Amino acid sequence: MNALERLTNLVSALCKVGVGLSFALLIVVVLVQVIGRTTGASPVWTEEMTRFALLYLAAFGVGLSFRSGDLVNVDVICENLPEPLPWVLRLVSAFLTGAVALILIPHAWKFTSIGKMQTSPAMGIRMDLIHITVTLLLALLFLFAALRVINMLAGRSNGLPLKAREED
């Protein structure tokens, strides 16, 4: 296994853990909210924590969904074109996705840094800890797109999403 594969597997594993923890937190908080509403004593913080868990879920899940083709994958026309056009279109698509994410990262970081001056109303959490999800989402999207481009150019991948390979 080469270094790129190890890096991809490591980042994927970390993202899977992040998605799992975010989803588990979401389940627990919603359960607390439902139980609280049925007993007449719903905690105020549960709605806010639910939103925060969803943001982290999206941030950790975006790279994985890009990798599997679940984020965006238009292949009805592309995959029916003669070779090498589908490969070129997959490469250009991954490159453009990574480029857009990379361009947006500094702006997301600026948005994150603004959160240092704010706290959430119900929980009092500094909002930069929540706003970092936007930067994390873009950074992970860039990383997964860059890994796809590098693997395609190195001849280690044809750029097909992981899901498409699993269905074959």
Secondary structure, 3 states (H helix, E strand, C coil): CCHHHHHHHHHHHHHHHHHHHHHHHHHHHHHHHHHHHHHCCCCCHHHHHHHHHHHHHHHHHHHHHHHHCCCCCCCCCHHHCCCCHHHHHHHHHHHHHHHHHHHHHHHHHHHHHHHHHCECCCCCCECHHHHHHHHHHHHHHHHHHHHHHHHHHCCCCCCCCHHHHHHC
